[in-house]
Amino acid sequence: MEKEFFPDGVTPIDGWFYDTRVPELTELGKQYVLTEHGILDDGELHTRQIQELIDAAYREGGGVLVVPRGVYRTGALFFRPGVNLYVADGGVLRGSDDPADYPVTVTRIEGETCRYFAALINADHADGFTMCGPGTIDGNGMRSWRAFWLRREWNPACTNKDEQRPRLVYISNSRDVLVAGLHLQNAHFWTNHLYRCQRVKFLGCTIYSPASPVRAPSTDAIDIDVCADVLVKNCYMEVNDDSVVLKGGKGPWADADPDNGANERILVEDCVYGFCHGCLTCGSESVHNRNILVRRIQVLDGSNLLWLKLRPDTPQHYEYITVESVSGKVENFLTVRPWTQFFDLKGRGDKPKSLAEHIVMRRCTCQCDTYFNVAADPEHYDLRAFTLEDLQIRAKTNGFADGIIEDLTVKNVTVDL
C-alpha cells in the first residue's frame, strides 16, 4: 500500500488506522451474562445489580459484561479497567429517563471540567476498553427532549446544562479504545464523548437520534475533546445536531488551561450521514485542531459539510483540515462564521484572535443551497491558505466573495446555479 499522510503532508497515517479487525466475543475475556446473574428482562431498573457485576468482574481479573437478547433497564454504569461490554443481537441496554439515576460527578462538559451528570456508559482510565456487538444501547431520551423544549419555550436563553440530562457514552483518560458494531441511539444529550483519549476507533456503528416529531437537542454523534489518533470508519450517523465535533475548551484564556488542549490525527472515512447540523464541526468550544482528514463520505441531508465555528471570546487555531471525496446533499458546502452563543469574555479587555489555515476541500460532488458561506471578521479571526479543488457543485446560491481568505487557491471548481 502506498504510504499516506495526514493533511500537513509530513505526518504519516500510522498502520494502527488500517487495522479494523473487531474481536469476537470469545476474545474479550470471561463472560458475565446478565441473565446468569439474576438480571432479567423484566422492566425493572437494575443499575445496582449491573454495577455490582461490573465490579465483581474487575475484582476477578476482568472480562466482558454480556447483554443478551431482551431489554435491560439501567441508570449510570461505571466500567472498570479490564471490563468490556458486549451487546448481543436483539439485546438492548436501555437508560433510565429519570435524571436522578445519573449521579452528579466531576466530569467534562461543554469545554470545561465541572460537576455534572454522569453518562449512561462511563469508562475512565480504562485502557483497552472495548464495547461492541450487534445490539443496541438506547438512551431513552424522549422525556428530557420534551422537557428541554418546554424550558426553552419558557426561557429562550436557557443553556444545554440548564435542562439537566446525561450523555449516552463518556470515555475519558483512556488509550486503545474500540467501539464497534453497536446501535447507539436516543441519547438525552451528546451521544458519544471522548475526553483525553488516544487511539480510539468507532467501527461500523449506527448512531441515531431523531429530528422529528420531537427534536433530540444537542445529541452530537461523536464529540472529540482533547484527543489524538481517532478513527471513525463505516459508521452511519444521523443526529439532531453535529455528527463529528472537535472540542477542546472555551473561554478567553482557554489555551492556558491545562484541562484543555488540541485534537490531532483524526480520520473519518467511508461513512454515511443522514440528517445532521454539521458533518465535521470545529467548535463551539475548541482550542486547536490539527491534521483532520475526512474522506469518502456520503451525505444524505446535512446542514453544513465543513463548519468552522469561531468564538470571539476564545483563542482558536484550526489547521491542516482536509475534506475530500464527498458526495451528497448539504445546505452549506463551506461555513466559516463567528459563533457567539453564550459569549463571555470574563473580564478580558481584548478579544482573542483566532486563525484557520491550510484548509482543503477537494474531489467533491454536492448539491447545496449555498456553496461559500464564509464571513469576514478580521478583528476576530484570520483565514488563510484555503484550497478548493476539483469540485462539482450545484447550488441555489454561490456566495463566493474574493478577498475574505488570504492565499486562496481555487482550481477546477464548477458551481452550477
C-alpha positions as CSV (number, residue, x, y, z in Angstrom):
1,M,0.0,0.0,0.0
2,E,1.2,3.5,-0.9
3,K,2.2,5.4,2.2
4,E,-0.4,8.0,3.2
5,F,-0.1,11.2,5.2
6,F,-2.3,13.5,7.2
7,P,-3.0,16.9,5.7
8,D,0.3,18.5,6.8
9,G,2.0,16.2,4.3
10,V,4.7,15.0,6.7
11,T,2.8,13.1,9.4
12,P,2.2,9.5,8.2
13,I,-1.1,7.8,8.8
14,D,0.1,5.1,11.2
15,G,-0.6,1.4,10.5
16,W,-2.9,1.4,13.5
17,F,-5.5,3.3,11.4
18,Y,-5.7,0.4,8.9
19,D,-6.3,-2.4,11.4
20,T,-10.1,-2.6,11.5
21,R,-10.5,-6.1,12.9
22,V,-13.2,-6.4,15.6
23,P,-12.6,-9.1,18.2
24,E,-15.1,-12.0,18.7
25,L,-17.0,-12.2,22.0
26,T,-14.8,-15.2,23.0
27,E,-11.7,-13.0,22.8
28,L,-13.0,-10.4,25.3
29,G,-12.4,-12.5,28.4
30,K,-14.6,-14.3,30.9
31,Q,-18.2,-13.7,30.1
32,Y,-20.6,-12.2,32.7
33,V,-24.0,-12.7,31.2
34,L,-26.7,-10.5,32.8
35,T,-29.4,-13.3,32.9
36,E,-27.0,-15.7,34.6
37,H,-26.7,-13.3,37.5
38,G,-30.3,-12.7,38.1
39,I,-30.6,-9.6,36.0
40,L,-33.7,-10.1,33.9
41,D,-35.7,-8.5,31.1
42,D,-38.5,-7.7,33.5
43,G,-39.0,-3.9,33.1
44,E,-37.3,-3.2,36.4
45,L,-34.3,-0.8,36.9
46,H,-31.2,-2.9,37.5
47,T,-28.5,-0.3,38.0
48,R,-27.2,-1.6,41.3
49,Q,-27.1,-5.2,40.2
50,I,-25.3,-4.5,36.9
51,Q,-22.8,-2.2,38.6
52,E,-22.1,-5.0,41.2
53,L,-21.5,-7.4,38.3
54,I,-19.0,-5.0,36.7
55,D,-17.2,-4.5,40.0
56,A,-17.1,-8.3,40.5
57,A,-15.6,-8.8,37.0
58,Y,-12.9,-6.3,37.9
59,R,-12.0,-7.9,41.1
60,E,-11.8,-11.3,39.4
61,G,-9.4,-10.1,36.8
62,G,-11.6,-8.6,34.1
63,G,-13.8,-10.0,31.4
64,V,-16.9,-8.9,29.4
65,L,-20.4,-7.9,30.5
66,V,-22.8,-9.5,28.1
67,V,-26.2,-8.1,27.4
68,P,-28.2,-11.0,25.9
69,R,-31.4,-10.7,23.9
70,G,-34.0,-8.7,25.7
71,V,-34.4,-5.2,27.1
72,Y,-32.5,-4.4,30.3
73,R,-33.0,-1.1,32.1
74,T,-30.3,0.8,34.0
75,G,-29.0,4.1,35.2
76,A,-25.4,5.2,35.0
77,L,-22.8,2.5,34.8
78,F,-19.1,2.9,35.5
79,F,-16.8,0.4,33.7
80,R,-13.6,-0.6,35.4
81,P,-10.2,-1.3,33.8
82,G,-10.2,-4.7,32.0
83,V,-14.0,-5.0,31.9
84,N,-15.6,-4.8,28.4
85,L,-19.2,-4.6,27.2
86,Y,-20.9,-6.8,24.5
87,V,-24.5,-6.3,23.5
88,A,-25.8,-9.3,21.6
89,D,-28.2,-9.4,18.6
90,G,-31.6,-8.4,19.9
91,G,-30.1,-7.1,23.2
92,V,-30.9,-3.6,24.4
93,L,-29.3,-1.8,27.3
94,R,-31.8,1.0,27.9
95,G,-31.1,4.0,30.0
96,S,-33.5,5.4,32.6
97,D,-35.3,8.5,31.6
98,D,-35.0,9.9,35.2
99,P,-32.0,12.3,35.7
100,A,-31.9,11.1,39.4
101,D,-30.5,7.8,38.1
102,Y,-27.3,9.5,36.9
103,P,-25.2,10.8,39.8
104,V,-23.6,14.2,39.7
105,T,-19.8,13.9,39.5
106,V,-16.8,15.8,38.3
107,T,-16.7,15.4,34.6
108,R,-16.0,17.3,31.4
109,I,-18.9,19.0,29.6
110,E,-19.1,21.9,27.1
111,G,-15.5,22.8,27.2
112,E,-14.9,22.8,31.0
113,T,-14.3,20.5,33.8
114,C,-17.1,20.8,36.3
115,R,-19.8,18.9,38.3
116,Y,-22.4,17.5,36.0
117,F,-24.4,14.3,35.5
118,A,-22.6,11.1,34.6
119,A,-23.4,9.4,31.3
120,L,-25.2,6.1,30.9
121,I,-21.9,4.3,30.0
122,N,-18.8,5.7,31.7
123,A,-15.2,4.5,31.4
124,D,-12.3,6.4,32.9
125,H,-8.7,5.3,32.9
126,A,-9.8,2.2,31.2
127,D,-7.1,1.4,28.6
128,G,-8.2,-1.2,26.1
129,F,-11.9,-0.7,26.8
130,T,-14.0,-2.4,24.2
131,M,-17.7,-2.1,23.7
132,C,-19.1,-3.9,20.7
133,G,-21.8,-6.3,19.4
134,P,-24.8,-6.0,17.0
135,G,-27.1,-4.9,19.8
136,T,-28.3,-1.5,21.0
137,I,-27.6,1.0,23.7
138,D,-30.6,3.2,23.9
139,G,-30.6,6.4,26.0
140,N,-34.4,6.6,26.1
141,G,-34.2,10.4,25.9
142,M,-37.7,11.4,24.9
143,R,-38.7,12.7,28.4
144,S,-35.7,15.1,28.6
145,W,-36.1,16.2,24.9
146,R,-39.7,17.3,25.7
147,A,-38.6,18.9,28.9
148,F,-35.8,20.8,27.1
149,W,-38.1,22.4,24.5
150,L,-40.7,23.3,27.2
151,R,-37.9,25.0,29.2
152,R,-36.8,26.8,26.0
153,E,-40.3,28.0,25.4
154,W,-40.4,29.5,28.9
155,N,-36.8,30.8,28.8
156,P,-35.3,31.1,25.3
157,A,-31.8,31.8,26.8
158,C,-31.6,28.5,28.7
159,T,-28.4,26.5,28.0
160,N,-27.9,22.8,27.4
161,K,-26.9,22.4,31.0
162,D,-29.9,24.2,32.4
163,E,-32.1,21.2,31.4
164,Q,-30.1,18.5,33.2
165,R,-29.6,15.4,31.2
166,P,-27.0,12.7,30.8
167,R,-24.9,11.8,27.8
168,L,-25.0,8.3,26.4
169,V,-21.3,7.4,26.4
170,Y,-18.4,9.2,28.1
171,I,-14.9,7.7,27.8
172,S,-12.0,9.6,29.4
173,N,-8.3,9.3,30.0
174,S,-8.1,6.0,28.1
175,R,-6.0,4.5,25.3
176,D,-6.7,1.8,22.8
177,V,-10.5,2.0,22.9
178,L,-12.8,0.2,20.5
179,V,-16.5,0.9,19.9
180,A,-17.8,-1.4,17.1
181,G,-21.0,-2.6,15.5
182,L,-23.4,-1.1,18.1
183,H,-26.6,0.8,17.6
184,L,-26.1,3.9,19.8
185,Q,-29.3,5.8,19.9
186,N,-31.8,8.2,21.6
187,A,-29.2,10.0,23.8
188,H,-30.6,12.5,26.3
189,F,-27.6,14.8,25.4
190,W,-24.4,14.1,23.5
191,T,-24.3,10.5,22.2
192,N,-20.5,9.8,22.4
193,H,-18.0,12.0,24.2
194,L,-14.3,11.3,24.3
195,Y,-12.0,13.3,26.6
196,R,-8.2,13.0,26.8
197,C,-8.2,9.7,24.9
198,Q,-5.7,8.3,22.4
199,R,-6.1,5.6,19.8
200,V,-9.9,5.3,19.7
201,K,-11.8,3.5,16.9
202,F,-15.5,3.7,16.0
203,L,-16.2,1.0,13.5
204,G,-19.4,0.1,11.8
205,C,-21.7,1.8,14.4
206,T,-25.1,3.3,13.8
207,I,-25.5,6.5,15.8
208,Y,-29.0,7.9,15.7
209,S,-31.3,10.5,17.3
210,P,-34.5,11.9,15.8
211,A,-35.1,15.4,14.3
212,S,-38.8,14.8,14.3
213,P,-41.5,14.7,15.6
214,V,-39.7,15.7,18.7
215,R,-36.2,17.0,18.1
216,A,-33.4,15.4,20.2
217,P,-31.5,18.6,21.2
218,S,-27.7,18.6,21.2
219,T,-27.3,14.8,20.6
220,D,-24.0,15.1,18.7
221,A,-22.9,11.7,17.3
222,I,-19.2,11.9,18.4
223,D,-17.6,14.7,20.4
224,I,-13.8,14.5,20.3
225,D,-12.3,16.6,23.1
226,V,-8.5,16.9,23.6
227,C,-7.8,13.6,21.9
228,A,-5.2,12.1,19.5
229,D,-5.5,9.3,16.9
230,V,-9.2,8.7,16.4
231,L,-10.7,6.7,13.6
232,V,-14.4,6.8,12.6
233,K,-15.0,4.3,9.8
234,N,-18.0,2.7,8.2
235,C,-20.4,4.4,10.5
236,Y,-23.9,5.7,9.9
237,M,-24.6,9.0,11.8
238,E,-28.0,10.8,11.9
239,V,-28.5,13.1,14.8
240,N,-30.3,16.3,15.7
241,D,-27.0,18.3,16.0
242,D,-23.5,17.8,14.7
243,S,-22.1,14.5,13.7
244,V,-18.3,14.6,14.3
245,V,-17.4,17.5,16.5
246,L,-14.0,18.7,17.6
247,K,-14.0,20.3,21.0
248,G,-11.2,21.1,23.5
249,G,-12.1,24.1,25.6
250,K,-13.6,27.6,25.6
251,G,-13.1,31.0,27.2
252,P,-10.8,33.9,26.9
253,W,-7.8,32.0,28.4
254,A,-8.8,28.6,27.2
255,D,-5.4,28.0,25.6
256,A,-3.7,28.3,29.0
257,D,-6.0,25.9,30.9
258,P,-4.3,22.5,31.4
259,D,-7.6,20.8,31.2
260,N,-7.9,22.0,27.6
261,G,-5.9,21.1,24.5
262,A,-5.6,20.0,20.9
263,N,-7.2,17.3,18.8
264,E,-4.7,15.7,16.4
265,R,-4.7,13.0,13.8
266,I,-8.4,12.4,13.4
267,L,-9.5,10.3,10.4
268,V,-13.2,9.9,9.4
269,E,-13.8,7.8,6.3
270,D,-16.3,5.6,4.5
271,C,-19.2,6.9,6.5
272,V,-22.8,7.8,5.6
273,Y,-24.5,10.8,7.2
274,G,-28.2,11.2,7.5
275,F,-29.7,14.4,8.8
276,C,-27.2,16.5,10.9
277,H,-26.3,20.1,11.5
278,G,-22.6,19.7,10.8
279,C,-20.7,16.8,9.2
280,L,-17.4,18.0,10.5
281,T,-17.6,20.8,13.0
282,C,-14.8,22.7,14.8
283,G,-16.4,24.2,17.8
284,S,-18.4,25.6,19.5
285,E,-15.7,25.0,22.2
286,S,-12.4,24.2,20.6
287,V,-8.9,25.5,21.0
288,H,-6.6,23.7,18.5
289,N,-7.4,21.1,15.8
290,R,-4.6,19.8,13.6
291,N,-4.3,17.1,11.0
292,I,-8.0,16.2,10.5
293,L,-8.9,14.1,7.4
294,V,-12.5,13.4,6.3
295,R,-12.8,11.3,3.1
296,R,-15.1,9.1,1.1
297,I,-18.3,10.0,2.7
298,Q,-21.9,10.3,1.5
299,V,-24.2,12.9,2.9
300,L,-28.0,12.4,2.6
301,D,-29.2,15.5,4.3
302,G,-26.6,17.7,6.1
303,S,-26.8,21.4,7.0
304,N,-23.1,22.1,6.8
305,L,-20.4,19.9,5.3
306,L,-17.4,21.7,6.9
307,W,-18.3,24.1,9.7
308,L,-15.7,26.3,11.3
309,K,-17.2,27.9,14.4
310,L,-15.0,30.8,15.6
311,R,-15.8,32.1,19.0
312,P,-14.9,35.8,19.6
313,D,-14.3,35.0,23.3
314,T,-11.9,32.1,22.7
315,P,-8.4,31.8,21.0
316,Q,-8.7,29.1,18.4
317,H,-6.4,27.6,15.8
318,Y,-7.8,25.3,13.1
319,E,-5.1,23.9,10.8
320,Y,-4.4,21.2,8.2
321,I,-8.0,20.1,7.8
322,T,-8.9,18.2,4.6
323,V,-12.4,17.1,3.4
324,E,-12.3,15.1,0.2
325,S,-14.3,12.7,-2.0
326,V,-17.7,13.7,-0.6
327,S,-21.0,13.2,-2.4
328,G,-24.5,14.2,-1.4
329,K,-26.7,17.0,-0.3
330,V,-25.9,19.8,2.2
331,E,-27.3,23.2,2.8
332,N,-23.9,24.8,3.1
333,F,-20.7,23.4,1.5
334,L,-18.3,25.5,3.5
335,T,-19.3,27.6,6.5
336,V,-16.9,29.8,8.4
337,R,-18.6,32.3,10.7
338,P,-18.4,33.7,14.2
339,W,-20.1,31.7,16.9
340,T,-21.4,33.9,19.7
341,Q,-23.7,31.5,21.7
342,F,-23.2,32.3,25.4
343,F,-20.4,34.8,24.6
344,D,-18.4,35.7,27.7
345,L,-15.0,37.5,27.9
346,K,-15.0,37.0,31.7
347,G,-13.3,40.4,32.2
348,R,-10.7,40.1,29.5
349,G,-10.2,43.5,27.9
350,D,-9.5,42.5,24.4
351,K,-10.9,39.8,22.1
352,P,-8.5,36.9,21.5
353,K,-7.6,36.5,17.8
354,S,-8.2,33.1,16.0
355,L,-6.8,31.6,12.9
356,A,-7.9,29.0,10.4
357,E,-5.3,27.9,7.8
358,H,-4.4,25.1,5.4
359,I,-8.0,24.0,4.9
360,V,-8.6,21.9,1.8
361,M,-11.9,20.7,0.2
362,R,-11.4,18.7,-3.0
363,R,-12.9,16.0,-5.2
364,C,-16.5,16.6,-4.0
365,T,-19.8,16.4,-5.9
366,C,-22.5,18.1,-3.9
367,Q,-25.9,19.7,-4.2
368,C,-26.3,22.6,-1.8
369,D,-28.3,25.7,-1.0
370,T,-25.1,27.8,-0.6
371,Y,-21.6,26.9,-1.8
372,F,-19.5,29.5,0.0
373,N,-20.9,30.6,3.4
374,V,-17.9,32.5,4.7
375,A,-17.9,35.7,6.6
376,A,-15.0,38.1,7.0
377,D,-14.2,39.2,10.6
378,P,-10.6,40.4,10.6
379,E,-10.9,41.8,14.1
380,H,-11.7,38.4,15.4
381,Y,-10.0,35.9,13.0
382,D,-7.8,35.4,10.0
383,L,-8.4,32.9,7.2
384,R,-5.5,31.8,5.0
385,A,-4.2,29.1,2.8
386,F,-7.5,27.5,1.8
387,T,-7.8,25.3,-1.3
388,L,-11.0,24.5,-3.2
389,E,-10.2,22.0,-5.9
390,D,-12.0,19.6,-8.3
391,L,-15.4,20.4,-7.1
392,Q,-18.7,19.8,-8.9
393,I,-21.3,21.9,-7.1
394,R,-25.0,22.5,-7.9
395,A,-26.2,25.4,-5.7
396,K,-29.1,27.8,-5.3
397,T,-26.6,30.5,-4.2
398,N,-22.9,30.7,-5.0
399,G,-22.0,33.1,-2.2
400,F,-18.3,33.3,-3.2
401,A,-16.6,36.5,-2.2
402,D,-13.0,37.2,-3.1
403,G,-10.7,38.8,-0.6
404,I,-12.0,37.1,2.5
405,I,-9.4,34.4,2.6
406,E,-5.7,35.2,2.2
407,D,-3.8,32.9,-0.2
408,L,-7.0,31.2,-1.5
409,T,-6.5,28.6,-4.3
410,V,-9.5,27.7,-6.5
411,K,-8.8,25.1,-9.2
412,N,-11.2,23.2,-11.4
413,V,-14.4,24.3,-9.5
414,T,-17.7,24.3,-11.2
415,V,-20.7,25.9,-9.5
416,D,-24.0,25.5,-11.4
417,L,-26.9,27.6,-10.2
